[in-house]
Each structure stands twice: as C-alpha cells, then as structure tokens.
C-alpha cells in the first residue's frame, strides 16, 4: 500500500491543505481514466458494462480519497458529501469524454467495407 499511497500523495499533494480540492481532482483524474478505458474497450464497454465500470471506478476513487490520501470525510462534510459533492462533475466529464473518444476512435476495418461498396456502386 505504501507505494500507491506515495504515488497518490505525490500526484495530489499540491492540495494537501484543502481536502475539497483533493476530492475534486482525484475524481476528475478517475473520470479521465474511466473514459479512456471505456472508449478504448470499444463495443465491449458500450452500454451497461461501461456504466458499471464507471460506477466501480467512482467507488475506487472514494477509497483512494479516504484510505490512500487519508482524508477524513468529516473535513469535507461527512460521508454523504464525500459521495455526492463531486458526483455531477465526475459523471459529466466521464460521459462527455467517453462519448467523444468513442465517437472519434474508429475501429479498424469498419469503413473499409463501406468504401468498397460505395466505389462499386459508383463504377456501375
């Protein structure tokens, strides 16, 4: 646990004095991670699997905040505030990035068949 704790303390140590900011930036970091994983997973994470993965990564971010960064939830306003305070930011960023990455990362071979059939139709 110590190497992980040191890693996260190094990454988010800049905001040591303000647990609200640490909470926010940790969840934003995990929103990026979950969006990238869901988008690169392609069809495997399209739909409910992607939603479950995003939810599990959000729960993982809560564990990182409480156990690795050792932020007392009472400093933020209690466990309920820890869970709900930055949830909208996480959800919006995660879904936006997931949609953009999924939309612009084209799986190989998907357009080749369409282009060939279009060229055949034009040649006729």
N, C-alpha and C positions, 0 to 999 in steps of 0.2 A: 504493500500500500504506500510505502514511503516514496518510491519513485513517482507514482502517479500523483501523490499529494504535492511533491516538489514541482512536478510539471505544471499542475493547475495553479499552484501558488505563484509560480514564475509568470505564467500567462496572464493571470488576473490579479497579481499582486499590486498593480498600479492603483487599484481601487480599494486597497485594504481598509482605509478609513471610512468608506461609505459602502455598507453592505447592500444597500438598494442598487447601487450601480453594479456591484459584483453580480448580484442576482440577475440583473438585466443583461449584462454582457455574456454571462455564462449561457443563458437561454438563447441569446442571439447566435452564439457560436454553435450551439447544438442544433439550432434551426438550419443553419448552413449545412452542417454535417448530414442531417436527416434529408434535406432537399437533394443534396448531391447523391446520396445513396439511393434514394427513391428514383431519381431521374436516370442514373446510370443502370439501375436494375431493369429499366425498360418495362416490358409487358409483365414481368414477374411481380412488380410492385404497383402496377396500375390498379386502382380500385381499393378494395378493403385491406389488402395486405399492406399497401402503402400507408393507409390511415393507422393501422395497428403499429407499424414501425415508427411512425411519427409520434404516436402516443407513448410508446415504450421509450423512445429517445427523450421525450419530455420528462418522463419519470426518472430516467437516468440522470438528467440534468439536475433534478431535485436532490438526488443522492450526492451528486458532486458538490452541490452548494452546501449541504448540511454536513457531510462526512469528510470530504476531501478539503474543502476550503474552510471548514469548521465555523460556519456562520450560524449563530444562534437564531432560530426562526423568530424569537421574541424581538430581536433587533429590527426585524423587518415588519413586525406587526402580528406575528403568530403564524401558525402552520397554514391557516386558510389564506392569509395574504401571500405567503410564500408560493402557494399553488396558483392562486388566481390573479395576482397582481400583474404579472407579465405574460400571462397566457394569451391574451389577444395579440400582442406583438409577436410572440413565437408562432402562433397559428398563421397569422397573415404573412409573415416573412417566409415561413416554411412552404405554404401553399403557393405563394407567388413564385418563389424560386423553383419549386418543383415543376410548376406549370411551364415556366419559361425554359428551364433546362430540358424538360421532357419534349417540349414543342420544337426546340431548335437542335436537339441532338437526334439526328436521323439514323435509324438503324441501318446497317449496311445491307444493300440488296433490295431495299424496299421500293426504290424508284426505278430500278433497272428494268423490271418487267413492264412498268407503265410507260417508260420512254420507248422501249422496243415496240410495244403495241401501238403507240402513237405514231412512230415512224413508219410502221407497216401500213397504218390507215392513211397516212399522207402519201405514201408511194402508190397506193391503189388509185 
